[in-house]
């Protein structure tokens, strides 16, 4: 009898704890709180807080357009939507055995959001030949300001076919306006078999030809052409790159003289020395420059979006897109190949 009486206080001491735990569980259930990882169903069967694609009305450029944008989603839980909270929400954790109830710990309501923002695009080839597209996508804020600009290359789109893909915005710095929209800023296309390649398998020609973004100062423009021997044998050039100027429909542009050297356009831009024989071993490279002024006077200004480049006579052509704004000068200088 004495042992039973002695045990009663200990048993009675556990009663408040059990009652408190039961009350906590009821309170959590009444507030709509669920155990961690259970998730809250959203309308339509989606999980609340999950990002979803929103349709975009983008007229597009040259067959390329944005079809939808996916933005980081904000939590839709009651705790996070309450503006009167002191900065903490309620989170249910399982307690260690032997208790199978719930515990309570604070959750910060200012958890960082997923910074990934993406846009889905489609490119439609309405021409009769396979094309490679370069698409510039601008992500914008609610006031229309550009927050991120990304460039994507869509290769080998067959005639009459549509290619689709996704482009991601860069991570914005803290405090930057949120991205709310996206559109195609610019799109250009070149024949797929003439498209420049910066990576991947080496072309059958054994070389890569490309153009850089160029430099501009006081109306003077200089764009670099780059020749890389990606093959397994030596590659030799001598003299100047062979150029063909093309409009947006890839038709020849007339009325522009292509001059050897850069001195006919401006001094100090290089290319004044006579052309020399240049032999490139595998992985070696050479450069040449396109030089012009965009002076506009009387007459119609000439713009040349594309230039078909041959490293030498008989070489496979590569079409680059330097967007030459030649003004009314009617002249373009080209310097000879020079080994880097």
PEBEL-V672057 format. One record per residue. RES is the residue in one letter. PHI is phi in radians with two decimals (* if undefined). BURIAL is + if it has 9 or more other C-alpha atoms within 8 Angstrom, else -. D_FIRST is the distance of its C-alpha to the first C-alpha in Angstrom with 2 decimals. Layout:
res:RES phi:PHI burial:BURIAL d_first:D_FIRST
res:RES phi:PHI burial:BURIAL d_first:D_FIRST
//
This chain:
res:X phi:* burial:- d_first:0.00
res:X phi:-1.10 burial:- d_first:3.77
res:X phi:-1.19 burial:- d_first:5.43
res:X phi:-1.18 burial:- d_first:5.23
res:X phi:-1.12 burial:- d_first:6.34
res:X phi:-1.21 burial:- d_first:8.65
res:X phi:-1.38 burial:- d_first:10.06
res:X phi:-1.07 burial:- d_first:11.11
res:X phi:-1.04 burial:- d_first:14.02
res:X phi:-1.11 burial:- d_first:15.44
res:X phi:-1.16 burial:- d_first:15.56
res:X phi:-1.11 burial:- d_first:17.12
res:X phi:-1.18 burial:- d_first:19.56
res:X phi:-1.39 burial:- d_first:21.01
res:X phi:-1.07 burial:- d_first:21.84
res:X phi:-1.04 burial:- d_first:24.94
res:X phi:-1.10 burial:- d_first:26.27
res:X phi:-1.12 burial:- d_first:26.14
res:X phi:-1.10 burial:- d_first:27.73
res:X phi:-1.13 burial:- d_first:30.38
res:X phi:-1.12 burial:+ d_first:31.27
res:X phi:-1.12 burial:+ d_first:31.60
res:X phi:-1.13 burial:- d_first:33.79
res:X phi:-1.10 burial:+ d_first:35.88
res:X phi:-1.09 burial:+ d_first:36.48
res:X phi:-1.14 burial:- d_first:37.60
res:X phi:-1.08 burial:- d_first:39.82
res:X phi:-1.11 burial:+ d_first:41.43
res:X phi:-1.15 burial:+ d_first:42.05
res:X phi:-1.14 burial:- d_first:43.56
res:X phi:-1.44 burial:- d_first:45.85
res:X phi:1.48 burial:- d_first:47.14
res:X phi:-1.43 burial:+ d_first:45.85
res:X phi:-2.08 burial:+ d_first:45.39
res:X phi:-1.04 burial:+ d_first:43.93
res:X phi:-0.96 burial:- d_first:46.38
res:X phi:1.58 burial:- d_first:49.16
res:X phi:-1.29 burial:- d_first:48.81
res:X phi:1.41 burial:- d_first:52.04
res:X phi:-2.01 burial:- d_first:53.32
res:X phi:-1.15 burial:- d_first:55.82
res:X phi:-1.87 burial:- d_first:59.11
res:X phi:-0.96 burial:- d_first:61.75
res:X phi:1.47 burial:- d_first:63.60
res:X phi:1.58 burial:- d_first:60.77
res:X phi:-1.39 burial:- d_first:61.35
res:X phi:-1.44 burial:+ d_first:58.63
res:X phi:-1.03 burial:+ d_first:58.72
res:X phi:1.57 burial:- d_first:60.27
res:X phi:-1.34 burial:- d_first:62.19
res:X phi:-1.16 burial:- d_first:65.88
res:X phi:-2.39 burial:- d_first:68.38
res:X phi:-1.36 burial:- d_first:72.15
res:X phi:-1.97 burial:- d_first:74.26
res:X phi:-1.04 burial:- d_first:77.83
res:X phi:-2.18 burial:+ d_first:80.65
res:X phi:-1.66 burial:- d_first:84.12
res:X phi:-1.98 burial:+ d_first:86.20
res:X phi:-1.14 burial:- d_first:89.91
res:X phi:1.39 burial:+ d_first:89.98
res:X phi:-2.43 burial:+ d_first:92.86
res:X phi:0.85 burial:- d_first:95.10
res:X phi:1.54 burial:+ d_first:92.75
res:X phi:-1.95 burial:+ d_first:89.53
res:X phi:-2.66 burial:+ d_first:86.94
res:X phi:-1.55 burial:+ d_first:83.28
res:X phi:-1.83 burial:+ d_first:81.42
res:X phi:-2.80 burial:+ d_first:77.94
res:X phi:-2.29 burial:+ d_first:75.84
res:X phi:-1.98 burial:+ d_first:72.16
res:X phi:-1.96 burial:+ d_first:70.50
res:X phi:-1.03 burial:+ d_first:67.11
res:X phi:-1.60 burial:+ d_first:64.71
res:X phi:-1.57 burial:- d_first:62.53
res:X phi:-1.12 burial:- d_first:58.90
res:X phi:-1.88 burial:- d_first:58.49
res:X phi:-1.24 burial:- d_first:54.72
res:X phi:-0.99 burial:- d_first:53.67
res:X phi:-1.12 burial:+ d_first:52.47
res:X phi:-1.32 burial:+ d_first:55.80
res:X phi:-1.56 burial:- d_first:57.88
res:X phi:-1.45 burial:- d_first:56.37
res:X phi:-1.43 burial:- d_first:58.77
res:X phi:-1.61 burial:- d_first:56.39
res:X phi:-1.18 burial:- d_first:53.79
res:X phi:-1.50 burial:- d_first:53.26
res:X phi:1.80 burial:- d_first:54.00
res:X phi:-2.32 burial:+ d_first:50.68
res:X phi:-2.02 burial:+ d_first:49.45
res:X phi:-1.87 burial:+ d_first:46.11
res:X phi:-2.28 burial:+ d_first:45.33
res:X phi:-1.67 burial:+ d_first:42.33
res:X phi:-2.05 burial:+ d_first:40.84
res:X phi:-1.22 burial:+ d_first:38.16
res:X phi:-1.44 burial:+ d_first:35.13
res:X phi:-1.07 burial:- d_first:33.97
res:X phi:-1.01 burial:- d_first:31.43
res:X phi:-1.65 burial:- d_first:28.71
res:X phi:-1.46 burial:- d_first:29.92
res:X phi:-1.92 burial:- d_first:32.74
res:X phi:-1.67 burial:+ d_first:33.85
res:X phi:-2.26 burial:+ d_first:36.70
res:X phi:-1.93 burial:+ d_first:37.34
res:X phi:-2.22 burial:- d_first:40.23
res:X phi:-2.41 burial:- d_first:42.96
res:X phi:-1.35 burial:- d_first:46.40
res:X phi:-2.02 burial:- d_first:49.56
res:X phi:-1.22 burial:- d_first:52.96
res:X phi:-1.51 burial:+ d_first:55.30
res:X phi:-1.87 burial:- d_first:58.32
res:X phi:-1.09 burial:- d_first:57.92
res:X phi:-1.12 burial:- d_first:61.41
res:X phi:-1.46 burial:- d_first:63.05
res:X phi:-1.14 burial:- d_first:64.65
res:X phi:-1.36 burial:- d_first:68.20
res:X phi:-1.24 burial:+ d_first:69.81
res:X phi:-2.20 burial:+ d_first:72.36
res:X phi:-2.38 burial:+ d_first:74.68
res:X phi:-2.29 burial:+ d_first:77.57
res:X phi:-1.58 burial:+ d_first:78.69
res:X phi:-2.22 burial:+ d_first:82.45
res:X phi:-2.43 burial:+ d_first:85.02
res:X phi:-2.19 burial:+ d_first:88.53
res:X phi:-1.95 burial:+ d_first:91.16
res:X phi:-1.64 burial:+ d_first:94.28
res:X phi:-1.72 burial:- d_first:97.19
res:X phi:-1.55 burial:- d_first:99.84
res:X phi:-1.69 burial:- d_first:101.45
res:X phi:-2.31 burial:- d_first:100.19
res:X phi:-1.12 burial:+ d_first:96.86
res:X phi:-2.25 burial:+ d_first:95.86
res:X phi:-1.96 burial:+ d_first:93.52
res:X phi:-1.88 burial:+ d_first:92.14
res:X phi:-2.00 burial:+ d_first:91.02
res:X phi:-2.04 burial:+ d_first:88.85
res:X phi:-1.80 burial:+ d_first:87.90
res:X phi:-1.94 burial:+ d_first:84.82
res:X phi:-1.94 burial:+ d_first:84.00
res:X phi:-1.64 burial:+ d_first:80.53
res:X phi:-2.16 burial:+ d_first:80.80
res:X phi:-1.57 burial:+ d_first:78.76
res:X phi:-1.15 burial:+ d_first:78.78
res:X phi:-1.59 burial:- d_first:81.97
res:X phi:1.57 burial:- d_first:83.78
res:X phi:-1.23 burial:- d_first:83.70
res:X phi:-1.31 burial:+ d_first:83.60
res:X phi:-1.87 burial:+ d_first:80.30
res:X phi:-2.77 burial:+ d_first:80.71
res:X phi:-2.20 burial:+ d_first:83.63
res:X phi:-2.21 burial:+ d_first:83.23
res:X phi:-2.04 burial:- d_first:85.85
res:X phi:-2.22 burial:+ d_first:85.29
res:X phi:-1.83 burial:- d_first:87.80
res:X phi:-1.98 burial:+ d_first:87.88
res:X phi:-1.66 burial:- d_first:89.99
res:X phi:0.95 burial:- d_first:92.06
res:X phi:-1.47 burial:+ d_first:91.63
res:X phi:-1.21 burial:+ d_first:93.80
res:X phi:-0.99 burial:+ d_first:96.41
res:X phi:1.29 burial:+ d_first:94.92
res:X phi:-1.80 burial:+ d_first:91.35
res:X phi:-2.09 burial:+ d_first:88.43
res:X phi:-1.90 burial:+ d_first:86.14
res:X phi:-2.24 burial:- d_first:82.76
res:X phi:-2.93 burial:- d_first:80.41
res:X phi:-2.32 burial:- d_first:78.13
res:X phi:-2.15 burial:+ d_first:78.83
res:X phi:-1.80 burial:+ d_first:76.20
res:X phi:-1.33 burial:+ d_first:76.66
res:X phi:-1.29 burial:- d_first:76.17
res:X phi:-1.27 burial:- d_first:73.11
res:X phi:-1.48 burial:- d_first:73.99
res:X phi:-1.21 burial:- d_first:73.30
res:X phi:-1.02 burial:- d_first:70.59
res:X phi:1.53 burial:- d_first:71.82
res:X phi:-1.25 burial:- d_first:74.55
res:X phi:-1.02 burial:- d_first:75.12
res:X phi:-1.26 burial:- d_first:73.33
res:X phi:-1.35 burial:+ d_first:75.36
res:X phi:-2.19 burial:+ d_first:75.94
res:X phi:-2.70 burial:+ d_first:78.90
res:X phi:-2.74 burial:+ d_first:81.19
res:X phi:-2.70 burial:+ d_first:84.74
res:X phi:-1.42 burial:+ d_first:87.39
res:X phi:-1.41 burial:+ d_first:89.58
res:X phi:-2.75 burial:- d_first:92.11
res:X phi:-2.49 burial:+ d_first:92.68
res:X phi:-2.27 burial:+ d_first:95.43
res:X phi:-2.42 burial:- d_first:96.30
res:X phi:-2.41 burial:+ d_first:98.52
res:X phi:-0.93 burial:+ d_first:99.53
res:X phi:-1.01 burial:+ d_first:96.70
res:X phi:-1.40 burial:- d_first:99.04
res:X phi:-2.04 burial:+ d_first:100.23
res:X phi:-1.27 burial:+ d_first:96.89
res:X phi:-1.21 burial:+ d_first:96.10
res:X phi:-2.24 burial:- d_first:93.11
res:X phi:-1.67 burial:- d_first:91.21
res:X phi:-2.64 burial:- d_first:88.84
res:X phi:1.51 burial:- d_first:88.21
res:X phi:-1.03 burial:- d_first:90.69
res:X phi:-1.18 burial:+ d_first:94.10
res:X phi:-1.03 burial:- d_first:96.77
res:X phi:-1.05 burial:- d_first:99.40
res:X phi:-1.20 burial:- d_first:101.87
res:X phi:1.47 burial:+ d_first:99.91
res:X phi:-2.36 burial:+ d_first:99.79
res:X phi:-2.08 burial:+ d_first:97.80
res:X phi:-2.17 burial:+ d_first:99.60
res:X phi:-2.58 burial:+ d_first:97.82
res:X phi:-2.18 burial:+ d_first:98.46
res:X phi:-1.59 burial:+ d_first:96.42
res:X phi:-1.37 burial:- d_first:95.77
res:X phi:1.42 burial:- d_first:98.80
res:X phi:-2.22 burial:- d_first:99.73
res:X phi:-2.41 burial:- d_first:101.57
res:X phi:-2.73 burial:- d_first:103.36
res:X phi:0.91 burial:- d_first:106.17
res:X phi:1.43 burial:- d_first:107.01
res:X phi:-1.66 burial:+ d_first:107.14
res:X phi:-2.09 burial:+ d_first:104.95
res:X phi:-2.43 burial:+ d_first:104.10
res:X phi:-2.09 burial:+ d_first:102.00
res:X phi:-1.56 burial:+ d_first:101.39
res:X phi:-1.74 burial:+ d_first:101.86
res:X phi:-2.15 burial:+ d_first:99.85
res:X phi:-2.07 burial:+ d_first:100.85
res:X phi:-2.15 burial:+ d_first:98.43
res:X phi:-1.50 burial:+ d_first:99.29
res:X phi:-1.73 burial:+ d_first:96.18
res:X phi:-1.52 burial:+ d_first:98.05
res:X phi:-1.90 burial:- d_first:98.70
res:X phi:-2.14 burial:- d_first:102.39
res:X phi:-1.11 burial:+ d_first:104.41
res:X phi:-2.28 burial:+ d_first:105.47
res:X phi:-2.04 burial:- d_first:108.67
res:X phi:-2.21 burial:+ d_first:109.84
res:X phi:-2.61 burial:+ d_first:112.94
res:X phi:1.72 burial:+ d_first:113.88
res:X phi:-1.87 burial:+ d_first:112.21
res:X phi:-1.06 burial:+ d_first:109.62
res:X phi:-1.63 burial:+ d_first:111.30
res:X phi:-2.09 burial:- d_first:110.18
res:X phi:-2.33 burial:- d_first:110.46
res:X phi:-1.50 burial:+ d_first:109.43
res:X phi:-2.25 burial:+ d_first:107.66
res:X phi:-1.51 burial:+ d_first:106.73
res:X phi:-1.16 burial:- d_first:103.52
res:X phi:-1.68 burial:- d_first:104.88
res:X phi:1.12 burial:- d_first:105.70
res:X phi:-1.72 burial:- d_first:109.40
res:X phi:-1.04 burial:- d_first:111.74
res:X phi:-1.72 burial:+ d_first:112.37
res:X phi:-1.79 burial:- d_first:116.04
res:X phi:1.48 burial:- d_first:117.79
res:X phi:-2.11 burial:- d_first:115.79
res:X phi:-1.57 burial:- d_first:117.42
res:X phi:-1.74 burial:- d_first:115.30
res:X phi:-1.85 burial:+ d_first:116.63
res:X phi:-1.32 burial:+ d_first:116.22
res:X phi:1.57 burial:+ d_first:114.53
res:X phi:-1.74 burial:+ d_first:112.86
res:X phi:-1.19 burial:+ d_first:115.73
res:X phi:-1.20 burial:- d_first:117.36
res:X phi:-1.79 burial:+ d_first:114.35
res:X phi:-2.86 burial:- d_first:113.33
res:X phi:-1.58 burial:- d_first:113.62
res:X phi:1.41 burial:- d_first:110.76
res:X phi:-1.79 burial:+ d_first:108.71
res:X phi:1.51 burial:+ d_first:109.56
res:X phi:1.45 burial:+ d_first:111.53
res:X phi:-1.40 burial:- d_first:114.82
res:X phi:-1.28 burial:- d_first:115.28
res:X phi:-1.17 burial:- d_first:117.08
res:X phi:-1.12 burial:+ d_first:115.00
res:X phi:-2.27 burial:+ d_first:114.20
res:X phi:-1.27 burial:- d_first:113.06
res:X phi:-2.15 burial:+ d_first:109.27
res:X phi:-1.93 burial:- d_first:107.52
res:X phi:-1.82 burial:+ d_first:103.76
res:X phi:-1.35 burial:+ d_first:101.80
res:X phi:-0.91 burial:+ d_first:98.54
res:X phi:1.35 burial:+ d_first:96.06
res:X phi:-1.54 burial:+ d_first:98.81
res:X phi:-2.49 burial:+ d_first:99.81
res:X phi:-2.45 burial:+ d_first:102.65
res:X phi:-2.32 burial:+ d_first:103.05
res:X phi:-2.51 burial:+ d_first:105.73
res:X phi:-2.11 burial:+ d_first:105.83
res:X phi:-1.74 burial:+ d_first:106.89
res:X phi:-2.22 burial:+ d_first:108.50
res:X phi:-2.79 burial:+ d_first:109.68
res:X phi:-2.01 burial:+ d_first:110.03
res:X phi:-1.75 burial:+ d_first:108.86
res:X phi:-1.05 burial:+ d_first:111.78
res:X phi:-2.12 burial:+ d_first:112.70
res:X phi:-2.18 burial:- d_first:116.18
res:X phi:-1.22 burial:- d_first:118.62
res:X phi:1.98 burial:- d_first:117.73
res:X phi:-1.72 burial:- d_first:114.65
res:X phi:-1.18 burial:+ d_first:111.69
res:X phi:-1.95 burial:+ d_first:110.69
res:X phi:-2.05 burial:+ d_first:107.11
res:X phi:-2.14 burial:+ d_first:106.41
res:X phi:-1.24 burial:+ d_first:102.80
res:X phi:-2.13 burial:+ d_first:103.26
res:X phi:-2.31 burial:+ d_first:105.21
res:X phi:-1.51 burial:+ d_first:105.82
res:X phi:-2.03 burial:+ d_first:105.99
res:X phi:-2.05 burial:+ d_first:107.52
res:X phi:-1.06 burial:+ d_first:107.06
res:X phi:-2.82 burial:+ d_first:110.58
res:X phi:-1.03 burial:- d_first:113.13
res:X phi:1.53 burial:- d_first:111.73
res:X phi:-1.31 burial:- d_first:108.08
res:X phi:-1.14 burial:- d_first:105.53
res:X phi:-1.32 burial:+ d_first:105.15
res:X phi:-2.27 burial:+ d_first:102.01
res:X phi:-1.76 burial:+ d_first:101.70
res:X phi:-1.84 burial:+ d_first:100.00
res:X phi:-2.22 burial:+ d_first:99.36
res:X phi:-1.49 burial:+ d_first:100.41
res:X phi:0.92 burial:- d_first:101.54
res:X phi:-1.35 burial:- d_first:104.87
res:X phi:-1.71 burial:+ d_first:105.94
res:X phi:-1.38 burial:+ d_first:109.55
res:X phi:1.06 burial:+ d_first:110.83
res:X phi:-1.93 burial:+ d_first:114.60
res:X phi:-1.25 burial:+ d_first:115.41
res:X phi:1.20 burial:+ d_first:115.95
res:X phi:-2.40 burial:+ d_first:115.11
res:X phi:-2.44 burial:+ d_first:112.36
res:X phi:-1.68 burial:+ d_first:112.54
res:X phi:-2.35 burial:+ d_first:110.92
res:X phi:-1.62 burial:+ d_first:110.67
res:X phi:-1.28 burial:+ d_first:111.04
res:X phi:-1.07 burial:+ d_first:108.18
res:X phi:-2.40 burial:+ d_first:107.01
res:X phi:-1.19 burial:- d_first:104.61
res:X phi:-1.40 burial:- d_first:101.41
//
